[in-house]
């Protein structure tokens, strides 16, 4: 493995920013110093650039196996590293769903062949596979995923006894999609009576309502408190739900944590007017007041992690009527761009941005030796030019689905180089396919 020397970049790490050189050897960060005078196989001039830890996205849907007309591990991992994401955690609602240890390991084997980014895959939980799910190795798998509300792939767990046993017996992180199914079904019935099959997309946040979110999130939190479970609630969208989560405190000490996604921080219900079903997702993008509440919760540390819930579909699938259009947006290539937009507007500091996108996911999941620019850690690094803008267009998208709801928008900052486990995976628009990522490991 080649030695890499990064010279004179502005390093952002652990709440500080400072100019330094970084020497990489054998896949790891060997040394960080104000000046390193040592011969390396590759030297990168990072003067005037920002050097950040690689982003860790704890919620993506790369659609393999079975849904590869939408995406696949190879294509979406390329999109990830082009956007500075060096590690991802992929969801189990594929075809077939990841509900056995054998199917789980098949996904790992495929990623080991084709993924430019580091990877982990959730083990899915259903009403019928509890014992199989509980066999999952907590040191080598990111978590157990439970859909406490149906979404794309319909892996709904609605058996109260199964949920009780899962929270009582699991020794690893339980990640939940929380929306109350009965509330959503009742709302759908009411809107169908009013509009028939032609429900306006603007009704989506009323159908998948704040009430539905809170009922399910509060159930998950109550179960976790009852059994002392390690719970991580995904993609929160409402201010009321934030009351369920602790503000501040050490993330490493929290047993109950929460995530917010970039699209819920960026879009609001006002955007349905011009983007329509392209921004249909579950839970729904809601009103501006809920977006404002999410920002407040993020800065209070009630929301611990920022992710994407990257969930691609083809444009043909998305360009359908309300009930036929699937939910989900392709976003993994642009999470850093979106958050840099908020940094430029003064909503969040650069060290805090790095904390939420890089440090916090590593701490939340107990990822071994990643998420920080520390000597001895794996070298997952992003070099970004803050003086350039990135305009999203079809020509620079790497998603297999070939589209983005951000098309035509410009964002501050351009990712120039992404290093994954000590190897250059992406540099100035070119991918290095030999730089295969590694399986994430966890300390819990």
C-alpha positions as a Markdown table, in Angstrom:
| # | Residue | x | y | z |
|---|---|---|---|---|
| 1 | Unk | 0.0 | 0.0 | 0.0 |
| 2 | Unk | 1.4 | 3.4 | -1.1 |
| 3 | Unk | 2.5 | 6.0 | 1.4 |
| 4 | Unk | 0.6 | 9.3 | 0.9 |
| 5 | Unk | 1.6 | 12.7 | 2.3 |
| 6 | Unk | -1.0 | 15.4 | 2.4 |
| 7 | Unk | 0.7 | 18.8 | 2.7 |
| 8 | Unk | -0.5 | 22.0 | 4.4 |
| 9 | Unk | -4.2 | 21.4 | 4.5 |
| 10 | Unk | -6.6 | 23.0 | 7.0 |
| 11 | Unk | -7.4 | 20.0 | 9.1 |
| 12 | Unk | -10.8 | 20.0 | 10.8 |
| 13 | Unk | -11.0 | 17.5 | 13.7 |
| 14 | Unk | -12.3 | 17.2 | 17.2 |
| 15 | Unk | -13.7 | 20.7 | 17.3 |
| 16 | Unk | -10.5 | 22.4 | 16.0 |
| 17 | Unk | -9.2 | 23.5 | 12.7 |
| 18 | Unk | -5.4 | 23.9 | 12.1 |
| 19 | Unk | -3.0 | 23.8 | 9.3 |
| 20 | Unk | -0.9 | 20.5 | 9.2 |
| 21 | Unk | 0.6 | 17.8 | 7.1 |
| 22 | Unk | -0.7 | 14.2 | 7.4 |
| 23 | Unk | 1.3 | 11.1 | 6.5 |
| 24 | Unk | -0.6 | 7.9 | 5.6 |
| 25 | Unk | 1.0 | 4.5 | 5.7 |
| 26 | Unk | -0.4 | 0.9 | 5.6 |
| 27 | Unk | -3.9 | 2.3 | 5.3 |
| 28 | Unk | -3.7 | 4.4 | 8.5 |
| 29 | Unk | -2.8 | 7.9 | 9.7 |
| 30 | Unk | 0.8 | 7.5 | 10.7 |
| 31 | Unk | 1.5 | 11.1 | 11.7 |
| 32 | Unk | 0.0 | 14.6 | 11.9 |
| 33 | Unk | 2.3 | 17.5 | 12.4 |
| 34 | Unk | 2.8 | 21.1 | 11.4 |
| 35 | Unk | 5.5 | 20.0 | 8.9 |
| 36 | Unk | 6.5 | 16.5 | 7.8 |
| 37 | Unk | 9.6 | 16.1 | 5.7 |
| 38 | Unk | 9.4 | 12.5 | 4.5 |
| 39 | Unk | 9.5 | 10.9 | 1.2 |
| 40 | Unk | 6.1 | 9.4 | 0.1 |
| 41 | Unk | 4.8 | 7.6 | -3.0 |
| 42 | Unk | 2.1 | 10.2 | -3.5 |
| 43 | Unk | 2.2 | 13.8 | -2.3 |
| 44 | Unk | -1.0 | 15.9 | -2.4 |
| 45 | Unk | -0.8 | 19.7 | -2.1 |
| 46 | Unk | -3.7 | 20.6 | 0.1 |
| 47 | Unk | -2.8 | 24.3 | 0.7 |
| 48 | Unk | -5.9 | 26.4 | 0.6 |
| 49 | Unk | -8.0 | 23.2 | 0.9 |
| 50 | Unk | -9.9 | 21.6 | 3.8 |
| 51 | Unk | -9.0 | 18.2 | 5.1 |
| 52 | Unk | -11.9 | 16.5 | 6.8 |
| 53 | Unk | -12.6 | 13.0 | 8.1 |
| 54 | Unk | -14.5 | 10.8 | 5.7 |
| 55 | Unk | -18.3 | 11.1 | 6.2 |
| 56 | Unk | -20.1 | 8.1 | 7.6 |
| 57 | Unk | -23.7 | 7.7 | 6.3 |
| 58 | Unk | -25.6 | 5.4 | 8.7 |
| 59 | Unk | -28.7 | 5.0 | 6.4 |
| 60 | Unk | -28.6 | 4.2 | 2.7 |
| 61 | Unk | -30.5 | 1.9 | 0.4 |
| 62 | Unk | -28.2 | 0.7 | -2.4 |
| 63 | Unk | -30.9 | -1.7 | -3.7 |
| 64 | Unk | -28.8 | -4.8 | -4.2 |
| 65 | Unk | -29.9 | -7.5 | -4.5 |
| 66 | Unk | -33.1 | -7.6 | -6.5 |
| 67 | Unk | -33.6 | -3.9 | -7.3 |
| 68 | Unk | -30.6 | -3.2 | -9.3 |
| 69 | Unk | -32.5 | -1.3 | -12.0 |
| 70 | Unk | -32.6 | 1.5 | -9.4 |
| 71 | Unk | -29.1 | 1.2 | -8.0 |
| 72 | Unk | -26.4 | -1.3 | -7.0 |
| 73 | Unk | -23.6 | -1.4 | -4.4 |
| 74 | Unk | -20.9 | -0.5 | -7.0 |
| 75 | Unk | -22.6 | 2.5 | -8.5 |
| 76 | Unk | -23.8 | 4.0 | -5.2 |
| 77 | Unk | -20.5 | 3.5 | -3.5 |
| 78 | Unk | -18.9 | 5.5 | -6.4 |
| 79 | Unk | -21.5 | 8.2 | -5.8 |
| 80 | Unk | -20.7 | 8.2 | -2.1 |
| 81 | Unk | -17.0 | 8.6 | -2.4 |
| 82 | Unk | -17.5 | 11.4 | -5.1 |
| 83 | Unk | -19.4 | 13.2 | -2.3 |
| 84 | Unk | -16.9 | 12.6 | 0.5 |
| 85 | Unk | -18.8 | 9.6 | 2.1 |
| 86 | Unk | -16.2 | 7.0 | 3.0 |
| 87 | Unk | -18.4 | 4.6 | 4.9 |
| 88 | Unk | -22.0 | 3.6 | 4.6 |
| 89 | Unk | -24.6 | 1.4 | 6.4 |
| 90 | Unk | -27.1 | -0.2 | 4.0 |
| 91 | Unk | -30.7 | -1.2 | 4.8 |
| 92 | Unk | -32.3 | -4.7 | 4.5 |
| 93 | Unk | -35.4 | -4.0 | 2.4 |
| 94 | Unk | -34.0 | -5.5 | -0.8 |
| 95 | Unk | -35.4 | -8.4 | -2.8 |
| 96 | Unk | -35.2 | -10.8 | -1.1 |
| 97 | Unk | -35.1 | -8.8 | 2.2 |
| 98 | Unk | -32.0 | -9.4 | 4.4 |
| 99 | Unk | -33.7 | -11.6 | 7.0 |
| 100 | Unk | -31.2 | -14.5 | 7.3 |
| 101 | Unk | -27.5 | -14.6 | 8.2 |
| 102 | Unk | -26.8 | -16.2 | 4.8 |
| 103 | Unk | -28.4 | -13.4 | 2.9 |
| 104 | Unk | -26.6 | -10.8 | 5.1 |
| 105 | Unk | -23.2 | -12.4 | 4.4 |
| 106 | Unk | -23.9 | -12.5 | 0.7 |
| 107 | Unk | -24.3 | -8.7 | 0.7 |
| 108 | Unk | -20.9 | -8.4 | 2.5 |
| 109 | Unk | -19.3 | -10.6 | 0.0 |
| 110 | Unk | -20.6 | -8.5 | -2.9 |
| 111 | Unk | -19.4 | -5.3 | -1.2 |
| 112 | Unk | -16.0 | -6.8 | -0.7 |
| 113 | Unk | -15.8 | -7.2 | -4.5 |
| 114 | Unk | -17.1 | -3.9 | -5.7 |
| 115 | Unk | -17.5 | -1.2 | -3.1 |
| 116 | Unk | -15.1 | 1.8 | -3.2 |
| 117 | Unk | -16.4 | 2.9 | 0.2 |
| 118 | Unk | -16.2 | 1.1 | 3.6 |
| 119 | Unk | -19.4 | -0.8 | 4.3 |
| 120 | Unk | -21.8 | -2.4 | 6.8 |
| 121 | Unk | -25.2 | -3.9 | 6.3 |
| 122 | Unk | -28.2 | -4.0 | 8.8 |
| 123 | Unk | -29.8 | -7.3 | 9.6 |
| 124 | Unk | -33.5 | -7.0 | 9.1 |
| 125 | Unk | -36.1 | -7.9 | 11.6 |
| 126 | Unk | -39.6 | -9.2 | 10.6 |
| 127 | Unk | -42.5 | -10.7 | 12.5 |
| 128 | Unk | -41.1 | -14.1 | 11.8 |
| 129 | Unk | -37.3 | -14.1 | 12.1 |
| 130 | Unk | -36.5 | -12.9 | 15.7 |
| 131 | Unk | -34.3 | -15.8 | 16.6 |
| 132 | Unk | -32.3 | -15.5 | 13.4 |
| 133 | Unk | -31.9 | -11.8 | 13.9 |
| 134 | Unk | -30.7 | -12.2 | 17.4 |
| 135 | Unk | -27.8 | -14.4 | 16.1 |
| 136 | Unk | -26.2 | -11.3 | 14.5 |
| 137 | Unk | -22.6 | -10.6 | 15.4 |
| 138 | Unk | -22.6 | -7.2 | 17.1 |
| 139 | Unk | -18.8 | -6.7 | 16.4 |
| 140 | Unk | -19.2 | -7.1 | 12.7 |
| 141 | Unk | -22.7 | -5.8 | 11.9 |
| 142 | Unk | -23.9 | -2.2 | 12.4 |
| 143 | Unk | -27.3 | -3.0 | 13.8 |
| 144 | Unk | -30.7 | -4.6 | 13.6 |
| 145 | Unk | -33.3 | -2.7 | 11.5 |
| 146 | Unk | -36.9 | -2.6 | 12.4 |
| 147 | Unk | -39.6 | -1.0 | 10.3 |
| 148 | Unk | -42.2 | 0.1 | 12.8 |
| 149 | Unk | -44.1 | 1.6 | 9.9 |
| 150 | Unk | -44.2 | 0.2 | 6.4 |
| 151 | Unk | -42.1 | 1.8 | 3.7 |
| 152 | Unk | -40.6 | 0.7 | 0.4 |
| 153 | Unk | -40.2 | -3.1 | 0.6 |
| 154 | Unk | -42.9 | -3.5 | 3.2 |
| 155 | Unk | -41.0 | -5.2 | 6.1 |
| 156 | Unk | -43.5 | -3.9 | 8.7 |
| 157 | Unk | -43.1 | -5.3 | 12.2 |
| 158 | Unk | -46.5 | -4.9 | 13.8 |
| 159 | Unk | -46.5 | -7.9 | 16.2 |
| 160 | Unk | -46.3 | -6.4 | 19.7 |
| 161 | Unk | -44.9 | -9.6 | 21.2 |
| 162 | Unk | -42.0 | -9.6 | 18.7 |
| 163 | Unk | -41.2 | -6.0 | 19.5 |
| 164 | Unk | -41.2 | -6.7 | 23.2 |
| 165 | Unk | -38.9 | -9.7 | 22.8 |
| 166 | Unk | -36.6 | -7.8 | 20.5 |
| 167 | Unk | -36.1 | -4.9 | 22.8 |
| 168 | Unk | -35.7 | -7.2 | 25.8 |
| 169 | Unk | -33.2 | -9.6 | 24.3 |
| 170 | Unk | -31.1 | -7.6 | 21.8 |
| 171 | Unk | -27.5 | -6.9 | 22.8 |
| 172 | Unk | -26.8 | -4.7 | 19.8 |
| 173 | Unk | -28.1 | -1.4 | 18.4 |
| 174 | Unk | -31.7 | -1.4 | 17.2 |
| 175 | Unk | -32.4 | 1.1 | 14.4 |
| 176 | Unk | -36.0 | 2.0 | 13.8 |
| 177 | Unk | -38.2 | 3.5 | 11.1 |
| 178 | Unk | -41.0 | 5.0 | 13.2 |
| 179 | Unk | -44.4 | 5.7 | 11.8 |
| 180 | Unk | -47.7 | 4.3 | 13.2 |
| 181 | Unk | -49.2 | 2.1 | 10.5 |
| 182 | Unk | -52.8 | 2.3 | 11.6 |
| 183 | Unk | -52.7 | 6.1 | 11.7 |
| 184 | Unk | -51.3 | 6.2 | 8.2 |
| 185 | Unk | -53.9 | 3.8 | 6.9 |
| 186 | Unk | -56.7 | 5.8 | 8.4 |
| 187 | Unk | -55.4 | 9.0 | 6.9 |
| 188 | Unk | -55.0 | 7.3 | 3.5 |
| 189 | Unk | -58.7 | 6.2 | 3.6 |
| 190 | Unk | -59.9 | 9.7 | 4.4 |
| 191 | Unk | -57.8 | 11.3 | 1.6 |
| 192 | Unk | -59.0 | 8.6 | -0.9 |
| 193 | Unk | -62.5 | 9.4 | 0.0 |
| 194 | Unk | -61.9 | 13.0 | -0.7 |
| 195 | Unk | -59.7 | 12.8 | -3.9 |
| 196 | Unk | -60.0 | 9.2 | -5.1 |
| 197 | Unk | -56.7 | 8.0 | -6.7 |
| 198 | Unk | -55.7 | 11.6 | -7.5 |
| 199 | Unk | -54.4 | 12.7 | -4.1 |
| 200 | Unk | -52.2 | 15.8 | -4.4 |
| 201 | Unk | -48.6 | 15.2 | -3.4 |
| 202 | Unk | -48.9 | 18.2 | -1.0 |
| 203 | Unk | -51.1 | 16.0 | 1.2 |
| 204 | Unk | -48.2 | 13.5 | 1.8 |
| 205 | Unk | -47.2 | 15.1 | 5.2 |
| 206 | Unk | -50.8 | 15.0 | 6.3 |
| 207 | Unk | -51.2 | 11.4 | 5.4 |
| 208 | Unk | -47.8 | 10.4 | 7.0 |
| 209 | Unk | -48.5 | 12.8 | 9.7 |
| 210 | Unk | -46.7 | 14.2 | 12.7 |
| 211 | Unk | -49.1 | 12.2 | 14.9 |
| 212 | Unk | -48.1 | 8.9 | 13.1 |
| 213 | Unk | -44.5 | 9.7 | 13.7 |
| 214 | Unk | -44.8 | 10.5 | 17.4 |
| 215 | Unk | -47.0 | 7.5 | 18.2 |
| 216 | Unk | -44.4 | 5.2 | 16.8 |
| 217 | Unk | -41.3 | 7.0 | 18.1 |
| 218 | Unk | -42.7 | 7.2 | 21.6 |
| 219 | Unk | -43.4 | 3.5 | 21.5 |
| 220 | Unk | -39.8 | 2.7 | 20.5 |
| 221 | Unk | -38.4 | 5.0 | 23.2 |
| 222 | Unk | -40.7 | 3.5 | 25.9 |
| 223 | Unk | -39.6 | 0.0 | 25.0 |
| 224 | Unk | -35.9 | 1.0 | 25.0 |
| 225 | Unk | -36.3 | 2.6 | 28.4 |
| 226 | Unk | -38.2 | -0.4 | 29.8 |
| 227 | Unk | -35.5 | -2.9 | 28.8 |
| 228 | Unk | -32.4 | -0.7 | 28.7 |
| 229 | Unk | -32.0 | -1.3 | 25.0 |
| 230 | Unk | -29.6 | 0.5 | 22.7 |
| 231 | Unk | -32.0 | 2.4 | 20.4 |
| 232 | Unk | -31.3 | 4.6 | 17.4 |
| 233 | Unk | -34.3 | 6.3 | 15.8 |
| 234 | Unk | -33.8 | 7.1 | 12.2 |
| 235 | Unk | -34.9 | 10.2 | 10.2 |
| 236 | Unk | -36.9 | 12.3 | 12.7 |
| 237 | Unk | -39.1 | 14.9 | 11.1 |
| 238 | Unk | -41.2 | 16.6 | 13.9 |
| 239 | Unk | -40.6 | 18.9 | 16.8 |
| 240 | Unk | -42.8 | 16.9 | 19.1 |
| 241 | Unk | -40.7 | 13.8 | 18.6 |
| 242 | Unk | -37.6 | 15.8 | 19.8 |
| 243 | Unk | -39.1 | 15.9 | 23.3 |
| 244 | Unk | -38.4 | 12.2 | 23.5 |
| 245 | Unk | -34.6 | 12.7 | 23.3 |
| 246 | Unk | -31.9 | 14.0 | 25.6 |
| 247 | Unk | -30.4 | 17.4 | 24.8 |
| 248 | Unk | -26.6 | 17.5 | 25.2 |
| 249 | Unk | -24.6 | 15.0 | 27.1 |
| 250 | Unk | -21.9 | 12.6 | 26.0 |
| 251 | Unk | -23.0 | 10.7 | 22.9 |
| 252 | Unk | -21.0 | 7.7 | 24.0 |
| 253 | Unk | -23.1 | 7.5 | 27.1 |
| 254 | Unk | -26.5 | 7.7 | 25.5 |
| 255 | Unk | -28.6 | 4.6 | 25.2 |
| 256 | Unk | -31.2 | 6.3 | 23.0 |
| 257 | Unk | -30.0 | 8.4 | 20.0 |
| 258 | Unk | -31.6 | 10.0 | 17.0 |
| 259 | Unk | -30.8 | 10.9 | 13.4 |
| 260 | Unk | -31.9 | 13.6 | 11.1 |
| 261 | Unk | -31.6 | 13.5 | 7.3 |
| 262 | Unk | -30.3 | 16.2 | 5.0 |
| 263 | Unk | -33.5 | 16.5 | 3.0 |
| 264 | Unk | -35.6 | 17.2 | 6.1 |
| 265 | Unk | -33.2 | 20.0 | 7.0 |
| 266 | Unk | -33.1 | 21.4 | 3.4 |
| 267 | Unk | -36.6 | 21.0 | 1.9 |
| 268 | Unk | -40.0 | 21.8 | 3.3 |
| 269 | Unk | -43.6 | 21.1 | 2.2 |
| 270 | Unk | -43.4 | 24.3 | 0.1 |
| 271 | Unk | -41.1 | 22.4 | -2.3 |
| 272 | Unk | -43.8 | 20.0 | -3.3 |
| 273 | Unk | -45.1 | 22.7 | -5.6 |
| 274 | Unk | -42.2 | 22.4 | -8.0 |
| 275 | Unk | -40.6 | 19.1 | -7.2 |
| 276 | Unk | -43.7 | 17.0 | -6.7 |
| 277 | Unk | -43.2 | 13.3 | -6.2 |
| 278 | Unk | -39.5 | 13.6 | -6.7 |
| 279 | Unk | -39.3 | 14.6 | -3.0 |
| 280 | Unk | -41.8 | 12.0 | -1.8 |
| 281 | Unk | -40.2 | 10.1 | 1.0 |
| 282 | Unk | -41.1 | 8.3 | 4.3 |
| 283 | Unk | -41.3 | 9.9 | 6.8 |
| 284 | Unk | -42.6 | 12.8 | 4.8 |
| 285 | Unk | -40.9 | 16.2 | 4.3 |
| 286 | Unk | -43.1 | 18.4 | 6.5 |
| 287 | Unk | -43.8 | 22.1 | 7.0 |
| 288 | Unk | -41.2 | 24.9 | 7.5 |
| 289 | Unk | -42.0 | 25.0 | 11.2 |
| 290 | Unk | -41.0 | 21.4 | 11.5 |
| 291 | Unk | -37.8 | 22.0 | 9.6 |
| 292 | Unk | -37.0 | 24.9 | 12.0 |
| 293 | Unk | -37.6 | 22.6 | 15.0 |
| 294 | Unk | -35.2 | 20.0 | 13.5 |
| 295 | Unk | -32.5 | 22.6 | 13.2 |
| 296 | Unk | -33.0 | 23.6 | 16.9 |
| 297 | Unk | -32.9 | 19.9 | 17.9 |
| 298 | Unk | -29.7 | 19.4 | 15.9 |
| 299 | Unk | -27.9 | 22.3 | 17.6 |
| 300 | Unk | -29.2 | 21.2 | 21.0 |
| 301 | Unk | -27.8 | 17.6 | 20.3 |
| 302 | Unk | -31.2 | 16.0 | 20.6 |
| 303 | Unk | -30.4 | 14.9 | 17.0 |
| 304 | Unk | -27.1 | 13.2 | 17.2 |
| 305 | Unk | -26.3 | 12.2 | 13.6 |
| 306 | Unk | -26.9 | 13.6 | 10.1 |
| 307 | Unk | -27.5 | 11.0 | 7.3 |
| 308 | Unk | -29.1 | 10.8 | 3.9 |
| 309 | Unk | -31.5 | 7.9 | 3.8 |
| 310 | Unk | -30.3 | 7.7 | 0.2 |
| 311 | Unk | -33.1 | 5.8 | -1.6 |
| 312 | Unk | -33.0 | 5.9 | -5.4 |
| 313 | Unk | -35.8 | 5.1 | -7.8 |
| 314 | Unk | -36.0 | 5.6 | -11.5 |
| 315 | Unk | -37.5 | 8.8 | -12.8 |
| 316 | Unk | -40.1 | 6.7 | -14.6 |
| 317 | Unk | -41.1 | 5.2 | -11.2 |
| 318 | Unk | -41.1 | 8.6 | -9.5 |
| 319 | Unk | -43.1 | 10.4 | -12.2 |
| 320 | Unk | -46.3 | 8.7 | -11.2 |
| 321 | Unk | -49.5 | 9.7 | -9.3 |
| 322 | Unk | -49.3 | 10.0 | -5.5 |
| 323 | Unk | -50.1 | 6.3 | -4.6 |
| 324 | Unk | -48.0 | 4.8 | -7.4 |
| 325 | Unk | -44.9 | 6.9 | -7.0 |
| 326 | Unk | -42.4 | 5.2 | -4.6 |
| 327 | Unk | -40.9 | 7.0 | -1.7 |
| 328 | Unk | -37.2 | 7.9 | -1.6 |
| 329 | Unk | -34.6 | 10.4 | -2.9 |
| 330 | Unk | -31.0 | 9.9 | -4.2 |
| 331 | Unk | -28.8 | 11.9 | -1.9 |
| 332 | Unk | -25.5 | 10.2 | -0.8 |
| 333 | Unk | -23.4 | 12.1 | -3.3 |
| 334 | Unk | -24.5 | 15.5 | -1.9 |
| 335 | Unk | -24.9 | 15.4 | 1.9 |
| 336 | Unk | -21.6 | 17.3 | 2.4 |
| 337 | Unk | -22.6 | 19.9 | -0.3 |
| 338 | Unk | -26.0 | 20.5 | 1.4 |
| 339 | Unk | -24.4 | 20.9 | 4.8 |
| 340 | Unk | -21.8 | 23.3 | 3.4 |
| 341 | Unk | -24.6 | 25.4 | 2.1 |
| 342 | Unk | -25.8 | 25.8 | 5.7 |
| 343 | Unk | -22.3 | 26.4 | 6.9 |
| 344 | Unk | -22.0 | 29.3 | 4.4 |
| 345 | Unk | -25.3 | 30.7 | 5.6 |
| 346 | Unk | -24.0 | 30.6 | 9.3 |
| 347 | Unk | -26.4 | 27.9 | 10.5 |
| 348 | Unk | -23.7 | 25.6 | 11.6 |
| 349 | Unk | -19.9 | 25.9 | 12.2 |
| 350 | Unk | -17.5 | 23.8 | 10.3 |
| 351 | Unk | -16.3 | 21.8 | 13.3 |
| 352 | Unk | -19.9 | 21.1 | 14.3 |
| 353 | Unk | -20.7 | 20.0 | 10.7 |
| 354 | Unk | -17.8 | 17.5 | 10.9 |
| 355 | Unk | -19.0 | 16.3 | 14.3 |
| 356 | Unk | -22.5 | 15.5 | 13.0 |
| 357 | Unk | -21.4 | 13.9 | 9.7 |
| 358 | Unk | -18.2 | 12.1 | 10.8 |
| 359 | Unk | -17.5 | 11.9 | 14.5 |
| 360 | Unk | -21.0 | 11.3 | 15.8 |
| 361 | Unk | -21.8 | 8.3 | 13.5 |
| 362 | Unk | -18.6 | 6.7 | 14.6 |
| 363 | Unk | -19.4 | 7.2 | 18.3 |
| 364 | Unk | -23.1 | 6.4 | 18.0 |
| 365 | Unk | -22.3 | 3.0 | 16.4 |
| 366 | Unk | -19.0 | 2.3 | 18.1 |
| 367 | Unk | -17.1 | 2.1 | 14.8 |
| 368 | Unk | -13.6 | 1.0 | 15.4 |
| 369 | Unk | -10.8 | 3.5 | 14.5 |
| 370 | Unk | -12.8 | 5.6 | 12.1 |
| 371 | Unk | -14.6 | 9.0 | 12.0 |
| 372 | Unk | -11.7 | 11.0 | 13.3 |
| 373 | Unk | -8.3 | 12.3 | 11.9 |
| 374 | Unk | -6.3 | 10.7 | 14.7 |
| 375 | Unk | -2.9 | 9.1 | 14.5 |
| 376 | Unk | -3.3 | 5.3 | 14.3 |
| 377 | Unk | -6.9 | 5.5 | 12.9 |
| 378 | Unk | -7.8 | 4.2 | 9.5 |
| 379 | Unk | -7.2 | 6.9 | 6.9 |
| 380 | Unk | -10.6 | 7.9 | 5.7 |
| 381 | Unk | -10.1 | 11.5 | 4.4 |
| 382 | Unk | -11.8 | 14.1 | 2.3 |
| 383 | Unk | -9.9 | 16.9 | 0.7 |
| 384 | Unk | -12.3 | 19.7 | -0.3 |
| 385 | Unk | -11.7 | 22.9 | -2.2 |
| 386 | Unk | -13.8 | 25.5 | -0.4 |
| 387 | Unk | -13.2 | 28.1 | -3.1 |
| 388 | Unk | -15.1 | 26.3 | -5.8 |
| 389 | Unk | -18.8 | 25.7 | -6.3 |
| 390 | Unk | -20.5 | 22.5 | -7.2 |
| 391 | Unk | -23.5 | 22.7 | -9.5 |
| 392 | Unk | -25.6 | 19.6 | -9.6 |
| 393 | Unk | -26.3 | 18.4 | -13.1 |
| 394 | Unk | -27.0 | 15.2 | -14.9 |
| 395 | Unk | -23.5 | 15.3 | -16.3 |
| 396 | Unk | -21.8 | 15.0 | -12.9 |
| 397 | Unk | -24.2 | 12.6 | -11.1 |
| 398 | Unk | -22.9 | 9.1 | -10.3 |
| 399 | Unk | -26.3 | 7.6 | -9.2 |
| 400 | Unk | -27.4 | 4.6 | -11.2 |
| 401 | Unk | -30.9 | 6.2 | -11.4 |
| 402 | Unk | -29.3 | 9.2 | -13.2 |
| 403 | Unk | -31.3 | 12.1 | -11.5 |
| 404 | Unk | -31.3 | 14.2 | -8.4 |
| 405 | Unk | -33.9 | 16.6 | -6.8 |
| 406 | Unk | -31.0 | 19.1 | -6.5 |
| 407 | Unk | -30.4 | 19.4 | -10.2 |
| 408 | Unk | -29.6 | 23.0 | -11.2 |
| 409 | Unk | -28.7 | 24.0 | -7.7 |
| 410 | Unk | -25.2 | 25.3 | -6.7 |
| 411 | Unk | -23.4 | 24.5 | -3.5 |
| 412 | Unk | -20.2 | 25.8 | -1.9 |
| 413 | Unk | -17.2 | 23.5 | -1.9 |
| 414 | Unk | -15.9 | 20.8 | -4.3 |
| 415 | Unk | -14.7 | 17.4 | -3.2 |
| 416 | Unk | -11.3 | 16.9 | -4.9 |
| 417 | Unk | -10.0 | 13.8 | -3.3 |
| 418 | Unk | -11.5 | 11.0 | -1.2 |
| 419 | Unk | -9.2 | 8.5 | 0.5 |
| 420 | Unk | -10.8 | 5.3 | 1.8 |
| 421 | Unk | -8.8 | 3.1 | 4.2 |
| 422 | Unk | -5.6 | 4.7 | 3.0 |
| 423 | Unk | -6.2 | 4.4 | -0.7 |
| 424 | Unk | -7.2 | 7.1 | -3.1 |
| 425 | Unk | -10.7 | 6.1 | -4.3 |
| 426 | Unk | -11.6 | 9.4 | -6.0 |
| 427 | Unk | -9.4 | 12.2 | -7.3 |
| 428 | Unk | -10.4 | 15.1 | -9.5 |
| 429 | Unk | -13.4 | 13.4 | -11.1 |
| 430 | Unk | -11.7 | 10.0 | -11.6 |
| 431 | Unk | -12.4 | 6.8 | -9.6 |
| 432 | Unk | -9.7 | 4.3 | -8.7 |
| 433 | Unk | -11.5 | 1.0 | -8.7 |
| 434 | Unk | -8.6 | -0.9 | -7.1 |
| 435 | Unk | -9.3 | 1.0 | -3.9 |
| 436 | Unk | -11.9 | -1.4 | -2.5 |
| 437 | Unk | -13.3 | -0.4 | 0.9 |
| 438 | Unk | -13.2 | -2.5 | 4.1 |
| 439 | Unk | -15.9 | -4.0 | 6.3 |
| 440 | Unk | -16.6 | -1.8 | 9.3 |
| 441 | Unk | -16.0 | -3.3 | 12.7 |
| 442 | Unk | -17.6 | -2.2 | 16.0 |
| 443 | Unk | -16.7 | -2.0 | 19.7 |
| 444 | Unk | -19.7 | -2.2 | 22.0 |
